[in-house]
């Protein structure tokens, strides 16, 4: 199986936990950013849903994100059907999430 580079981009516009990427094969988040696009500071959370364990694990919890700033997403290993999710504490969301991915990892 060949390794392929890809990306996933999502704008979050509410305070719900939002799926950013669901792995169709073994994959890895190799880089990423969360950017505050609003006019007030927010707190952001990044989670990994582990499909085999049917459990969600917190990677970053309530990290402060001032207006106009960004936060780097760490490397995350994903097995088939695992997900990367993000959430804002602001009812309007105000986050752009961009992930750079290595998919079909052998």
Backbone bond lengths (Angstrom), bond angles and torsions (degrees), N, CA, C in turn:
res aa  C-N    CA-C-N  psi(-1)  N-CA   C-N-CA  omega(-1)  CA-C   N-CA-C  phi
1 X - - - 1.439 - - 1.529 108.46 -
2 X 1.302 118.47 131.99 1.455 123.02 -178.85 1.521 110.92 -83.16
3 X 1.330 115.27 149.96 1.458 119.68 173.00 1.522 108.36 -84.72
4 X 1.330 116.52 136.14 1.460 121.64 -178.49 1.515 109.50 -127.68
5 X 1.326 116.50 139.19 1.454 120.93 175.00 1.516 108.87 -91.16
6 X 1.330 115.44 142.94 1.457 121.49 -179.05 1.521 107.83 -152.50
7 X 1.318 115.72 177.92 1.460 119.97 174.05 1.521 109.99 -145.02
8 X 1.314 115.10 163.29 1.467 122.15 175.65 1.518 107.09 -138.78
9 X 1.325 116.68 133.25 1.466 122.10 -179.70 1.519 109.59 -132.19
10 X 1.325 115.96 133.58 1.466 121.34 -179.63 1.525 108.60 -142.41
11 X 1.329 116.20 139.32 1.463 121.72 169.52 1.521 107.44 -101.24
12 X 1.320 116.48 124.74 1.463 121.16 179.80 1.522 108.10 -97.11
13 X 1.336 116.39 124.72 1.470 121.14 -174.45 1.523 112.58 -122.44
14 X 1.340 117.11 23.01 1.464 121.14 174.97 1.523 108.62 -155.99
15 X 1.323 117.32 -174.18 1.462 120.94 -177.61 1.532 112.75 -99.60
16 X 1.317 117.52 16.08 1.466 121.66 -179.10 1.527 111.12 -85.04
17 X 1.324 116.25 150.86 1.455 121.29 172.42 1.525 107.16 -66.44
18 X 1.327 116.97 122.70 1.463 122.82 -171.27 1.521 110.85 -118.85
19 X 1.337 116.46 132.40 1.459 120.94 175.48 1.527 109.12 -70.66
20 X 1.335 116.09 129.16 1.459 121.21 177.38 1.520 110.29 -100.07
21 X 1.334 116.36 -41.88 1.463 120.96 -178.89 1.520 108.56 -152.77
22 X 1.339 115.66 136.89 1.462 122.55 173.32 1.520 107.48 -118.05
23 X 1.323 116.78 124.15 1.466 121.54 -176.63 1.525 110.81 -74.80
24 X 1.325 116.80 127.76 1.462 120.42 174.41 1.533 110.35 -90.30
25 X 1.317 116.80 -18.89 1.461 124.93 174.67 1.527 106.79 -143.44
26 X 1.314 117.48 175.58 1.464 120.10 176.41 1.526 108.22 -57.65
27 X 1.326 116.29 129.16 1.460 121.84 -173.96 1.517 110.11 -143.12
28 X 1.334 115.36 170.66 1.460 120.73 176.63 1.519 110.29 -143.26
29 X 1.323 115.98 132.23 1.464 121.01 168.76 1.519 104.71 -78.53
30 X 1.336 117.11 117.16 1.458 119.82 -178.25 1.531 112.27 -99.33
31 X 1.317 116.86 -17.58 1.466 122.31 176.76 1.520 107.99 -168.03
32 X 1.310 115.32 165.35 1.460 119.15 177.15 1.511 111.35 175.55
33 X 1.334 115.36 163.53 1.460 120.91 176.91 1.520 110.59 -139.07
34 X 1.321 114.50 150.12 1.458 122.96 168.12 1.523 105.03 -116.06
35 X 1.318 117.83 126.78 1.459 121.71 -177.70 1.521 110.62 -120.05
36 X 1.324 116.31 132.66 1.461 122.14 176.07 1.523 108.02 -79.54
37 X 1.331 117.34 114.44 1.459 122.31 -178.51 1.525 112.14 -103.08
38 X 1.331 116.71 4.24 1.458 120.99 -176.28 1.513 113.00 -94.31
39 X 1.331 114.75 -166.76 1.462 121.15 -177.55 1.526 112.38 -112.46
40 X 1.335 116.79 11.24 1.468 120.53 175.22 1.522 109.12 -143.07
41 X 1.320 115.66 157.41 1.461 120.95 179.24 1.527 109.57 -65.58
42 X 1.323 116.15 147.26 1.463 121.96 178.65 1.524 109.14 -134.39
43 X 1.315 115.46 168.16 1.460 122.14 171.18 1.519 107.29 -115.78
44 X 1.338 116.72 138.85 1.455 120.91 -176.99 1.524 110.87 -123.82
45 X 1.331 114.24 150.95 1.458 122.17 178.46 1.523 108.31 -129.45
46 X 1.334 116.44 137.94 1.466 122.73 174.67 1.527 107.14 -118.26
47 X 1.330 116.22 133.40 1.456 121.24 179.64 1.523 110.42 -131.11
48 X 1.337 114.53 156.73 1.459 122.12 172.75 1.518 107.30 -117.49
49 X 1.331 116.35 124.67 1.454 120.79 173.40 1.524 106.86 -92.86
50 X 1.336 116.56 119.62 1.461 122.92 178.67 1.522 107.79 -95.01
51 X 1.328 116.75 105.78 1.453 121.42 -175.37 1.527 112.73 -63.54
52 X 1.324 118.21 -38.29 1.468 120.49 -177.45 1.526 111.60 -68.38
53 X 1.326 116.97 -30.40 1.468 120.98 178.67 1.525 111.55 -96.09
54 X 1.328 116.96 -5.35 1.472 123.50 -172.46 1.525 110.65 43.53
55 X 1.339 114.25 50.84 1.458 120.90 -178.81 1.527 109.81 -141.13
56 X 1.320 115.46 153.34 1.459 121.63 178.12 1.524 108.77 -110.90
57 X 1.335 115.25 135.24 1.456 121.22 -178.70 1.524 109.38 -120.83
58 X 1.325 116.99 135.81 1.457 122.16 -178.99 1.527 109.54 -84.07
59 X 1.322 116.06 130.38 1.462 121.87 178.03 1.533 109.86 -101.62
60 X 1.329 116.35 -44.38 1.473 123.00 174.90 1.516 106.11 -132.97
61 X 1.342 117.80 130.82 1.461 120.45 -178.11 1.519 111.01 -121.29
62 X 1.331 115.34 122.69 1.465 123.02 173.95 1.528 113.44 49.48
63 X 1.330 116.72 44.19 1.462 120.65 177.03 1.521 109.22 -72.90
64 X 1.332 117.75 129.71 1.465 119.81 179.31 1.526 110.69 -69.11
65 X 1.329 114.62 137.19 1.461 120.87 -179.63 1.531 107.54 -132.17
66 X 1.343 117.25 95.10 1.466 120.46 -179.76 1.526 111.91 -63.10
67 X 1.317 116.10 163.12 1.470 122.49 178.92 1.526 109.81 -53.72
68 X 1.333 115.96 132.13 1.456 121.65 175.65 1.516 115.21 75.47
69 X 1.314 118.28 8.01 1.462 119.84 -178.02 1.521 111.62 -105.63
70 X 1.333 114.80 169.82 1.454 121.98 178.95 1.513 110.09 -132.03
71 X 1.338 114.67 160.17 1.461 122.65 178.70 1.517 107.46 -130.64
72 X 1.334 116.32 134.77 1.460 119.59 178.39 1.519 110.54 -81.05
73 X 1.337 114.99 140.97 1.463 121.94 176.64 1.527 107.19 -92.93
74 X 1.337 118.56 133.48 1.466 119.81 179.13 1.532 112.07 -73.93
75 X 1.322 116.11 169.80 1.464 120.48 174.49 1.525 108.75 -64.83
76 X 1.334 116.20 138.74 1.464 122.07 -179.29 1.521 108.00 -137.47
77 X 1.333 117.00 126.55 1.462 121.86 176.33 1.520 108.44 -90.07
78 X 1.337 115.87 133.37 1.463 121.66 -178.37 1.521 110.18 -126.20
79 X 1.309 116.16 131.44 1.460 120.88 170.61 1.530 108.23 -91.38
80 X 1.319 117.22 171.94 1.459 121.51 -179.20 1.527 111.21 -52.21
81 X 1.313 116.69 130.97 1.469 126.78 179.14 1.521 114.80 73.73
82 X 1.336 119.13 3.54 1.464 120.66 170.96 1.526 108.56 -72.48
83 X 1.339 116.40 157.66 1.464 120.84 -177.50 1.524 111.21 -131.89
84 X 1.327 115.36 150.20 1.458 122.29 166.29 1.520 105.65 -104.76
85 X 1.336 116.14 131.14 1.459 121.48 -177.34 1.527 109.48 -129.34
86 X 1.329 116.36 152.84 1.458 121.69 178.02 1.516 109.85 -136.84
87 X 1.355 114.58 155.82 1.457 120.10 -178.96 1.526 109.57 -150.23
88 X 1.321 115.28 141.76 1.457 123.36 174.41 1.522 108.65 -106.84
89 X 1.318 116.90 152.96 1.467 118.95 174.17 1.529 111.65 -89.18
90 X 1.347 116.92 3.25 1.456 122.20 -179.60 1.525 109.88 -97.83
91 X 1.323 117.71 134.42 1.465 121.83 -179.20 1.527 112.17 -59.28
92 X 1.330 117.41 -24.69 1.470 121.11 178.14 1.517 112.52 -94.09
93 X 1.308 117.46 1.30 1.458 121.44 179.08 1.503 112.78 74.66
94 X 1.338 115.45 -79.42 1.463 123.22 178.01 1.523 114.54 61.30
95 X 1.334 116.70 38.16 1.466 120.60 177.76 1.524 109.91 -129.85
96 X 1.326 115.72 134.83 1.456 122.29 164.80 1.523 106.47 -104.68
97 X 1.333 116.25 130.19 1.462 122.02 178.79 1.520 108.33 -117.78
98 X 1.327 116.29 128.26 1.459 121.96 177.61 1.522 107.47 -129.87
99 X 1.342 116.44 124.42 1.458 121.78 178.34 1.526 109.55 -117.42
100 X 1.331 116.49 138.60 1.458 122.03 171.37 1.531 105.85 -103.55
101 X 1.320 115.74 131.37 1.458 121.64 -168.49 1.518 112.60 -125.44
102 X 1.317 114.87 149.32 1.449 123.00 167.14 1.515 104.90 -113.88
103 X 1.333 116.87 112.87 1.454 120.92 -174.84 1.530 110.80 -108.99
104 X 1.320 114.87 165.42 1.469 121.62 -179.03 1.523 111.22 56.70
105 X 1.342 115.90 42.25 1.460 121.40 -179.21 1.522 108.89 -69.59
106 X 1.320 116.19 130.26 1.465 121.34 -179.13 1.518 111.20 -82.71
